[in-house]
Amino acid sequence: MADDRLERAIGLVQSGKMEEARELLEFILKEDRHHLPAWHWYAQTWPEAADKVRVWEVCLRHNPENPLAQEALRDLNFVQAKKTNPETSIPTRVAKPKASSTRWLAWLMIGLLTAVAVFAWVAVRESTPKDPQQYRHVQPIEYYLYAPENYSADREWPLFIGIHGSGGSGLDCWNLWQPYAEKEGFILLCPSIADAGGGWYQNAGEIAVWNVIGEAKKEYRVGQKMFIAGFSAGAQFVQGFAFNYPQYISGVSVLSAGNYYRASLAAKDISFLVVIGERDQPSSVAQSARFYQALAQNGFDVQYKVLPGVGHAVTKDGVNLTIDLFRKTIVK
């Protein structure tokens, strides 16, 4: 009975009938507080992230050890933190040049100001963020694909794939990695692999990623081996992807994963980076250490970093370590 009602509730959510779906899901949850799929879809009926957080907090009171509920709440809190603490920039005040009383000094100042203007224009042009909408595709799924301005098809280029966390999208990875694509010289691919509920299964995610890899190869000449980085649920996904397709992966950056897979010895040629915050979920920190130890004991090339004072987040240190690993893998 509950399964039939859940199926109807999912159909209502997908049709945009949130209030009807919410009422039906509340009946299911009153009968079974441990029905995780019902909690998942119930959270989707609320439009605001703060409401979703409250739903998962209630869920965790009834299911305190459930890793899926823990990760959903952790990712929502991370998204909220990003929205409430946007980066700000401080405008630079430009001093006006002093007037000169002699013609030669005036011409000298004009020449200097012209040179400064040219350099400033070049600097602004190079530092202006790219508009992600110009690089957004919607078929077969949403994804963002970017090639450096000096791209040419006379050689193979490394493909860097960014995987977002639960509740996120490819835009999160675009914002994180696109600034490095130009300088480091890689093709950037950022797919949105989440379903309507914000999560995904490993096999479904892998199908989605392979589909967009195919699209990237239609547009650009990329090497057979790829670099892949993921955050949170995406960090768990990239482990599985690398273990399932080791012949296609050069390096893997695992950033703040909530859970870890058993390593496949077939992936021993892949370089791994495992990064987690000291203040992340204690069970995740402990699992990360065991994952690192298993890789190291089996002869993997692996680097492990616990960031002091950091919670469940991607930090500059994690980004820099990832880029360092990428540089290392392209010279293999």
N, C-alpha and C positions, 0 to 999 in steps of 0.2 A: 504493500500500500504506500509506504513512504517513498519507495523508489519511483512509483508512478507519479506521485505528487511532485517529487523532485524534478522529474522529466518535464512536467507541465510548468513548474516554476522556472526552469531554465528557458523554456520556450517563451514565457512571458517576459523574462529579462531581455532576451534577444530581440523581442518585438518592441521593447521600450516601455512595457507596462509594469513599471517598477513597483507601484503601490500594490497592485494585485499580486505580484510575485512575492513581495515582502510579507504580505499577510499569509500566504500559503507556506512560505518558509518558516514563519514564526510558529505555525501549527506543528511543523516537523520538529523544530528545535525544542518545543515544549515537551514533546514525547521523548526525544533523544538528544541530550546535550552533547553527546560525543559524535554526532553526525557531521564529520568535517566537510564533506561536499556541500551540505546545507549551509554551514557557516560561511564557506567560500562564496556561494552565490548570494547569500543574505548580505554580505559585505558589499557586493556589487550593486545592490539596490539603493545604496546611499550615495549621493553625488559628491559629497565633500570628503576629503581625505581624513579630516578630524573625526567624522562619523564612522568611517571605516576602521580607524584606529580603535574607537570605543567598542566596535563589534568584536574585533580580534582580542581586545583585552578581556571582554566577557568570555569569549571562547577559551582563552588560556586559563581562566579561573576554573573552568570545568575540565580542561585538557592541558594541565601545566607542563607535561613532558612532550607534547606533540611538536616535532621539529618543523612541520609545515606551518603551523600556526605561529610559532616563534619567528620563523623567517618572514612570513607575511607582515607581521607587526614591525619587525626590524626594518624591512624595506620601506614601509609606509612612513615610519619615523624619519628615515633617511631622506625621503622625498620632501617631507614637510620641513625638515631642517634646511634643505637647499632653498626652498621657497621663501622661508622667513629670514634667511641670512644671505641675501644676494651679495655678490662681490660689487664693490663700488670703486669708482676711479676718481682721483683727485685732479681737477683741471690744473693745468700748468699756466701760470701767469707769465706773459711775455713782456719783458721790459722794452719800452720804446727807446730807440737809439737817440742819443743826444744830437741836436742840430749842429752842423759844422759851419764855420764862418768862411771857409776857403773852398774853392771849387774842386781842387784835387782831392781834398778830404771827402767832399760830397760824393765824387765819383767812386772813391775807394769804398765808401760806405754802401753805395748802391751796388757795387760789385759783390761786396761781402754779403749783403742782404739777399741778393739774387742767388748766390751759392747756397746760403742757408735755406732759402725757400726751396731750391731744387732738392737738397738733401732731405728736407722735412717732407716734401711731397713723396719722395721715394720711400722714406721710413713709414709714412702714413699708409701708403699703398701696400707695403709689405705687411704691415701690422693690422690692417683692417680685417676684421673677421669675415669669413665667407658666409654668405646667406645660405643656410642649409636647405631652404626650400628649392633652390636652384639645382640641388643634387639629390632631391627626394624622388623616389620611384614608388609606385603603388602596385605593380604587378611583377611576380605572382603574389608577393606580399609587400608591405611597406619596407623600404630599405634606403639607405643613404650611401652613395658611391662617389668617391672623389679621387681624382688623379692629380699629381703635382703639375704646375704650369709648364714645366719643362719635359713633360712626358713625351716620349716618342716610341714607336713600335719597333725600333731597330734593336731592342734588347728586352729581356724579360725583367719584370719589376716584381719586387716582393709584395705579397698581399697580406695586409694586416686586418684581421677581423675582430671587431669589438662586440661583446655580448652583454646586454643590459641585465639588470636584476629584475626580480618579480615586481610587477606593477610599473615597470619602466618601458622604454622604447629605444629604438635605434638612435633617436635624437640625443639621448643621454650619452651614448658612446661617441657620437659626432662631436658634441661639446667637449668631451674629454680628450679625444685623440686627433681631431682634425688639425689643430695648430701644429702638430708634429709631422704631419704627412709631407709638407713641403720641404722642411729642413732635413728630415730623415730619408726622404725619397721612397715612400711606399704608397701603393694603392690602398685606400681605406674603404672598408665595407662594413656598414653598421645596420644589420637587419633588425626589424621588430618582430620577434618570434613569439610574443605572448598571445594567448587567446583572449577572448572577450572578458575573461575573469582575471586577467593579469598574470596568469601562470602558464606553464606548459609542461608537457612530458618530454623526456629525453628523446625518444624516437621521433616524435612530431617535430621537435625543435631541430633535430638533425636533418630531417627532410626539408624543412624550410631553409636551413642554412645552405644545404647543397643546391637547392633551387636558385638562390641568389648568387652563389658562387658561379653557377653556370651563366647567369646574366652578366656578371662582371667579366668573365672570360670572353663573352661576345664583344665587349667594348674595348677591353684592354689586354695587352699581352702580359700575362703574369706567370711566375714560376710554378712548378708543380707543388712545391712545399710552401705552406702558409704559416703565418704567426697568428696566434689567437689569444685574446685576453678577455676575461670576464669578471664581473663584480657580483658578489652575493650569490643568488640562484644561478646567475650567469657563470660564476666561478666554478660552481659544481658542474654546470653543463660542459664547460670547456675541458674539464678532466675527462668526462665520458667521451667527448668527441675525439680527443687525442688518443685515448685508449682503444677506441673503436676503429680509428683511421690513422694509425701511427705513420704510415708511409707518406702521408700528405702534410704532416705537421713538423715544423722546425723548432718552434718554441711555444710555451704555454705560460701565461701569467694568471695565477689564481689569486684574486684579490678579495679577501674577506668572505670566503665560502662558508656556508652554514653546515654543509655536509661534504663528505669526501668518499670517493670510490676506492675500491681496492685496485692497486696499480697492476697494469698489464706489462709483463716483461717484454712484450713485443714493442713497447714504446721506449726502450732504453736509449735510443738514439736522440730522443727529444730532450731539450733543455727546459727545466721547470723553474718557475719562481713562485714561491708561496708566501704571501704577505697577509698579516692579520693584525688588527689592533689589540693591544693589551686589554682594553676595556670592552671588547666585543663579548658576545655570549660565552660564558666560561666553557660550556660544552664544545663550542666551535673552536675555541683556542686550543683545548686539549686534543680535539680531533686533528687539528692542523699539525700539531707537533707529532702525533702518531703517523700521519700521512707523510710528513717530511722524513721521519726516521725510516719508514718502510721504503721510501724511494732511495734514500742514502744507503741503506743496508744492501739494497739490490743493485747498487752500482750506477744509479741514475745521476746525471748532471743536474743537481738541484740546489737552489739557494733558498734559505728560509729567513724571514724577517718578521719579528714581533715588534710593532711600533708602540713605544711607551706613551701612555696617556691618550691613546686613540681608541675610539669606539668603532661602530660599524660604519665605515666610511672609506672612500678613496681619497688619499691624501697626496700631496705633492711628492712625498717620498715614494709612495707606491707607484706613481706615474713615472718618476725618474728611474726607479729600479726596472720597471717594465721596458722603458726605452733603452736602457743599458742592455737588457737581455736581448731585445730585438737587434741591436747593433751587433751583438755577439753571434746571433744565429745567422745573420746574412753573410758572414765570412766563413761559415762552416764549409 
